[in-house]
């Protein structure tokens, strides 16, 4: 059965990750992971849909302004 990892298990896991990715790649991997989580949360809350609609409205307004000019 699955159980929560203890501190020694977490330390071993972090050491393995450090060896596999190296010190230079860890910040990049952390940033990518953070962006992925942020996008996932936005998708769950519907913010991405709202952003798309706002971009579409802006594009329509720009097209109208270009037609007038």
C-alpha positions as CSV (number, residue, x, y, z in Angstrom):
1,X,0.0,0.0,0.0
2,X,1.2,3.5,-0.7
3,X,2.4,5.7,2.1
4,X,3.9,9.2,2.4
5,X,7.6,9.3,1.9
6,X,9.7,10.0,5.0
7,X,12.6,12.5,5.2
8,X,15.3,10.0,4.4
9,X,13.4,8.8,1.3
10,X,12.9,12.4,0.2
11,X,16.6,13.1,0.6
12,X,17.5,10.1,-1.5
13,X,15.1,11.1,-4.2
14,X,16.4,14.7,-4.3
15,X,20.0,13.4,-4.5
16,X,19.0,11.1,-7.5
17,X,17.3,14.0,-9.2
18,X,20.3,16.3,-8.6
19,X,22.7,13.7,-10.1
20,X,20.4,13.1,-13.1
21,X,19.8,16.7,-14.0
22,X,22.8,18.5,-12.6
23,X,22.9,21.8,-10.8
24,X,22.5,23.9,-14.0
25,X,19.3,22.3,-15.1
26,X,17.4,22.2,-11.8
27,X,16.3,25.9,-11.8
28,X,15.1,25.5,-15.4
29,X,13.2,22.4,-14.5
30,X,11.6,24.1,-11.5
31,X,10.6,27.1,-13.6
32,X,9.0,24.8,-16.2
33,X,7.2,22.8,-13.5
34,X,5.9,26.0,-11.9
35,X,4.6,27.4,-15.2
36,X,2.9,24.1,-15.9
37,X,1.2,24.1,-12.5
38,X,0.2,27.8,-13.0
39,X,-1.3,27.0,-16.4
40,X,-3.2,24.0,-15.0
41,X,-4.7,26.1,-12.3
42,X,-5.7,28.8,-14.8
43,X,-7.4,26.1,-16.9
44,X,-9.3,24.8,-14.0
45,X,-10.6,28.2,-13.0
46,X,-11.5,29.2,-16.5
47,X,-9.0,32.1,-16.8
48,X,-7.6,30.8,-20.1
49,X,-11.1,30.9,-21.7
50,X,-11.5,34.5,-20.4
51,X,-8.1,35.5,-21.8
52,X,-9.0,34.0,-25.2
53,X,-12.2,35.9,-25.3
54,X,-10.5,39.2,-24.3
55,X,-7.9,38.7,-27.1
56,X,-10.7,38.0,-29.6
57,X,-12.5,41.2,-28.5
58,X,-9.3,43.3,-28.8
59,X,-8.7,41.8,-32.3
60,X,-12.2,42.7,-33.4
61,X,-11.8,46.2,-32.1
62,X,-8.5,46.6,-34.0
63,X,-10.1,45.4,-37.2
64,X,-12.9,47.9,-36.8
65,X,-10.4,50.7,-36.2
66,X,-8.4,49.6,-39.3
67,X,-11.6,49.6,-41.4
68,X,-12.5,53.1,-40.3
69,X,-9.0,54.5,-41.1
